[in-house]
Amino acid sequence: MIQITNHLPTAELQALDAAHHMHPFTADAQLARRGVRVITSGQGVWLTDSEGNRILDGMAGLWCVNIGYGRTELAEAAARQMRELSYYNTFFMTTHVPAIALSAKLAELAPGDLNHVFFASSGSEANDTNIRLVRRYWELKGQPERRVLIARKNGYHGSTMGGGSLGGMPYIHATGGKIDGIEHIGQPHWWAEGEDMTPEEFGLLRARELEEKILELGADKVAAFIGEPVQGAGGVIVPPATYWPEIQRICDKYGVLLIVDEVITGFGRTGNWFGCQTFGLRPHIMTIAKGLSSGYQPIGGSVVCDEIANVIGGAEDDFNHGYTYSGHPVAAAVALENIRLIEENGIVEHVRDVAHPCLAEKWHALADHPMVGQTSLCGLMGSLQLTPNKERRAKFAAKPGTVGYRTRERCFANNLIMRHVYDRMIISPPLVITPEEIDALVARARKSLDEAYAEVKAEGLWKEA
Ligand SMILES: *Cc1c(COP(=O)(O)O)cnc(C)c1O
């Protein structure tokens, strides 16, 4: 048996990874040719790789390490819980203290009458749960025909069959199919699709596609609408101000349940505890994961309103759904400690009063860069739309993503993790980021943009579609 530690030379780690590890959302052979980056440790907003580089993590892992890396309080909470009760399930009329305490705490934090939690181990699982919850609810209400969920093109709700089907990413549907009973409407992406409309006009137009879809299917067939307050994986698309109030109005009018996917926007990301508070929404169900434990343990859940919980829980028959690790005690204990630290350290206030205003000033200043057509920022999630012509909001002639990929490569070389979604650059740093670290982030982003711009020009890629 080989002892695989951080101390093996990078090349050996890369070879073993290439030989045995299948990566998510990756073309493995292509990755093997270039050699994977091996991350060995993390502290605050900084990562270290096996070559000793110090990397500024502008993505908080996958939008999740809100509290930053290396918090020993969370390690201790996990160890304490493992010693006390490492595992027990919550099926068959049993529970344990961490699941009780976390569900009560979430009920206290969640707005309105979102007072009940069904636990999962991830955002994808929680969205699968949501499909069952809303269909079961309508069945018990005597309207079993209400089965369809409406979601958005270019939305992201996870990668299980249910989550991937709710999402509106065609390349995910093309990978193994899509379940039935899910319909998609257009996204509120004004920059790319708003044509000659103002953002406000376009926001209304896109929201009204929900009403058209409900009328087309028949309101008596529609169970729920699901959306992210700000699309994350789709490219940090902050909707026009007119969009969400109109969606809320339409859901209310037709009695369609509103599921707000807060997997990214929850736990302080937008400057409030939840994105639905930032956008004034009244969801029936909220999906949570990621920032719930700051990624220290895999945990997610559905936070459910009184009405749905009472109807499902009030039935004589079981709700036939659950996961071995629903409410896992170690994950729940870590999530509780994470929430305690967010409160004690005033992290939501830090985002609202310090980090967002500081980043906003510098982020929006990147709009003067020749390649940046639009800057967006909601709390601490931001995007830069790259374009060869700002006035026309033009796309590049090259295959979508070519210029974004090159820019990401320059970020990588400059020890900044910033992702690209086609030709849109996105960030979502740990919420604990300081003003000095924000300076470093934006300085590295600008340097990378400059280098990418030079490269794009030199290689004849500076062309409009
Ligand atoms: C990441 C994400 C998910 C899926 O969560 P996993 O934990 O990866 O399963 C669902 N919804 C949104 C909005 C996400 O960003």
The ligand as an ORCA input file, in Angstrom:
! r2SCAN-3c Opt
* xyz 0 1
  C     -24.021     24.284     -6.088
  C     -25.458     24.493     -6.265
  C     -26.370     23.439     -6.131
  C     -25.922     22.028     -5.952
  O     -25.294     21.804     -4.725
  P     -24.346     20.524     -4.568
  O     -23.984     20.595     -3.110
  O     -23.199     20.682     -5.502
  O     -25.155     19.336     -4.882
  C     -27.713     23.713     -6.208
  N     -28.147     24.966     -6.410
  C     -27.307     26.004     -6.552
  C     -27.868     27.369     -6.759
  C     -25.939     25.800     -6.518
  O     -25.109     26.815     -6.705
*
